[in-house]
């Protein structure tokens, strides 16, 4: 690979790292602000912060397959964002972390290394694990609430929607790409030994 190509990869990777960091701060920060300052309204929470005569607002909500459960939790006076949103924000945080780590390696000029492949594998694993969490976590939440006697009316739901299917597809594809890169790296190492 030419020095010019590596220099371009480093420059673009620095920009992408900053973009990932910016998006992660807005996403996670918005979630935290909404958790602290939000007023509940069904499954959406909106926080408004007034500072020096300027109003800043953040909105967060539960959508997709868990929206119905979020509304049921809100009807029982539970904070659906605190209960259901935390699982998603943890998974997003892990993906942001591994993406940031991957582009940090690219910025250092490390393009096809085991560390890169591990980052890509971890992103795929997170997406696949997220599907499992999305299926099991709501059931565990309802079981916990029922067994502790906090509510007897919450129904058990096992649901899969388009979000989970997209996470599964992306996770599977990313995992296969990481495996292909790993195999290519092994072939490259074998060829270097032969020469």
C-alpha positions as CSV (number, residue, x, y, z in Angstrom):
1,X,0.0,0.0,0.0
2,X,1.4,3.4,-1.0
3,X,2.4,6.1,1.5
4,X,-0.2,8.4,-0.1
5,X,-3.0,5.9,0.4
6,X,-2.0,5.3,4.1
7,X,-1.8,9.1,4.6
8,X,-5.4,9.4,3.2
9,X,-6.7,6.6,5.4
10,X,-5.1,8.3,8.5
11,X,-6.7,11.7,7.6
12,X,-10.1,10.3,6.9
13,X,-10.0,8.0,10.0
14,X,-9.2,11.0,12.2
15,X,-12.3,12.8,10.9
16,X,-14.5,9.6,11.3
17,X,-13.2,9.2,14.9
18,X,-14.3,12.7,15.7
19,X,-17.6,12.2,14.0
20,X,-18.2,8.9,16.0
21,X,-17.2,10.8,19.3
22,X,-19.6,13.7,18.4
23,X,-22.5,11.4,17.7
24,X,-21.8,9.2,20.7
25,X,-21.7,12.3,23.0
26,X,-25.0,13.6,21.6
27,X,-26.7,10.2,21.7
28,X,-25.6,9.1,25.2
29,X,-25.6,12.7,26.6
30,X,-29.2,13.2,25.3
31,X,-30.2,9.9,26.9
32,X,-28.7,10.9,30.3
33,X,-30.1,14.4,30.1
34,X,-33.6,13.0,29.4
35,X,-33.2,10.6,32.3
36,X,-32.3,13.3,34.7
37,X,-34.5,16.2,33.6
38,X,-37.4,14.6,31.6
39,X,-41.1,14.9,32.1
40,X,-42.8,11.7,31.2
41,X,-45.4,11.6,28.5
42,X,-46.3,8.0,27.5
43,X,-43.2,6.3,26.2
44,X,-41.4,9.5,25.2
45,X,-39.6,11.7,27.6
46,X,-38.6,15.3,27.0
47,X,-36.2,17.4,29.0
48,X,-35.9,21.1,28.8
49,X,-32.9,23.0,30.3
50,X,-33.0,26.7,30.5
51,X,-29.6,28.4,30.7
52,X,-29.0,32.2,30.1
53,X,-32.4,32.7,28.6
54,X,-31.9,29.9,26.1
55,X,-33.9,26.7,26.2
56,X,-32.3,23.4,25.2
57,X,-34.4,20.3,24.9
58,X,-33.7,16.6,24.4
59,X,-36.3,14.0,23.6
60,X,-35.9,10.2,24.0
61,X,-38.3,7.5,23.5
62,X,-38.9,3.8,23.2
63,X,-39.9,2.7,19.7
64,X,-40.2,-0.6,17.8
65,X,-41.2,-3.8,19.4
66,X,-40.8,-2.4,23.0
67,X,-43.1,0.6,22.4
68,X,-46.2,-1.2,23.7
69,X,-44.4,-2.5,26.8
70,X,-43.1,1.0,27.4
71,X,-46.6,2.4,27.3
72,X,-47.8,-0.3,29.7
73,X,-44.9,0.4,32.1
74,X,-45.7,4.1,32.0
75,X,-49.4,3.2,32.7
76,X,-48.1,1.4,35.8
77,X,-46.1,4.5,36.8
78,X,-42.7,3.0,35.9
79,X,-40.1,5.0,34.0
80,X,-39.9,3.1,30.7
81,X,-36.7,4.9,29.6
82,X,-34.8,3.9,32.8
83,X,-36.0,0.3,32.5
84,X,-36.0,-0.4,28.8
85,X,-33.7,2.3,27.4
86,X,-30.7,1.4,29.4
87,X,-30.2,-1.9,27.5
88,X,-30.2,-0.1,24.2
89,X,-27.8,2.7,25.4
90,X,-25.4,0.1,26.7
91,X,-25.3,-1.7,23.3
92,X,-25.0,1.6,21.4
93,X,-22.1,2.5,23.8
94,X,-20.3,-0.7,23.0
95,X,-20.7,-0.2,19.3
96,X,-19.4,3.4,19.5
97,X,-16.5,2.2,21.6
98,X,-15.5,-0.5,19.1
99,X,-15.9,1.8,16.1
100,X,-13.8,4.5,17.8
101,X,-11.2,1.9,18.5
102,X,-11.2,0.6,14.9
103,X,-10.7,4.0,13.4
104,X,-8.0,4.8,16.0
105,X,-6.1,1.8,14.6
106,X,-6.7,3.1,11.1
107,X,-5.5,6.5,12.1
108,X,-2.3,4.9,13.4
109,X,-1.8,3.3,10.0
110,X,-2.7,-0.2,11.1
111,X,-5.0,-1.3,8.3
112,X,-5.1,-5.2,8.2
113,X,-4.1,-6.3,11.7
114,X,-5.5,-8.7,14.2
115,X,-6.6,-5.8,16.3
116,X,-8.7,-4.4,13.5
117,X,-10.3,-7.8,12.8
118,X,-11.1,-8.1,16.5
119,X,-12.8,-4.7,16.5
120,X,-14.9,-5.7,13.5
121,X,-15.7,-9.1,15.1
122,X,-16.8,-7.3,18.3
123,X,-19.1,-5.0,16.4
124,X,-20.7,-8.0,14.7
125,X,-21.0,-9.8,18.1
126,X,-22.6,-6.8,19.7
127,X,-25.2,-6.6,17.0
128,X,-26.0,-10.3,17.3
129,X,-26.0,-10.1,21.1
130,X,-28.3,-7.1,20.9
131,X,-30.9,-9.3,19.1
132,X,-30.8,-11.7,22.0
133,X,-31.0,-8.9,24.6
134,X,-34.0,-7.4,22.7
135,X,-35.9,-10.7,22.9
136,X,-35.0,-11.7,26.5
137,X,-34.6,-8.5,28.4
138,X,-38.3,-7.3,28.2
139,X,-39.4,-10.7,29.4
140,X,-37.0,-10.6,32.3
141,X,-38.2,-7.1,33.2
142,X,-41.8,-8.1,33.3
143,X,-41.0,-11.3,35.3
144,X,-39.0,-9.2,37.8
145,X,-41.8,-6.7,38.2
146,X,-44.4,-9.5,38.7
147,X,-42.3,-11.5,41.1
148,X,-41.5,-8.5,43.3
149,X,-45.2,-7.7,43.4
150,X,-44.9,-4.3,41.9
151,X,-47.5,-5.1,39.3
152,X,-49.7,-8.1,38.4
153,X,-51.1,-6.8,35.2
154,X,-48.1,-6.5,32.9
155,X,-48.3,-9.1,30.2
156,X,-45.3,-11.2,29.1
157,X,-44.4,-10.4,25.6
158,X,-41.8,-12.0,23.3
159,X,-41.6,-9.9,20.1
160,X,-39.3,-9.6,17.2
161,X,-39.5,-6.7,14.8
162,X,-37.7,-5.2,11.8
163,X,-35.1,-3.5,14.1
164,X,-34.1,-6.9,15.5
165,X,-34.0,-8.4,12.0
166,X,-31.8,-5.6,10.7
167,X,-29.4,-6.0,13.8
168,X,-29.2,-9.7,13.1
169,X,-28.5,-9.2,9.4
170,X,-25.9,-6.5,10.0
171,X,-24.3,-8.5,12.8
172,X,-24.1,-11.7,10.6
173,X,-22.7,-9.8,7.7
174,X,-20.1,-7.9,9.8
175,X,-19.1,-11.2,11.5
176,X,-18.6,-12.9,8.1
177,X,-16.6,-9.9,6.8
178,X,-14.3,-10.2,9.9
179,X,-13.9,-13.9,9.3
180,X,-13.0,-13.2,5.6
181,X,-10.4,-10.6,6.7
182,X,-9.0,-13.0,9.2
183,X,-8.6,-15.7,6.5
184,X,-7.1,-13.2,4.1
185,X,-4.6,-12.2,6.7
186,X,-3.6,-15.8,7.3
187,X,-3.1,-16.4,3.6
188,X,-1.0,-13.2,3.4
189,X,1.2,-14.4,6.3
190,X,1.6,-17.9,4.7
191,X,2.7,-16.2,1.4
192,X,5.2,-14.1,3.2
193,X,6.7,-17.2,4.8
194,X,7.0,-19.0,1.4
195,X,8.8,-16.0,-0.1
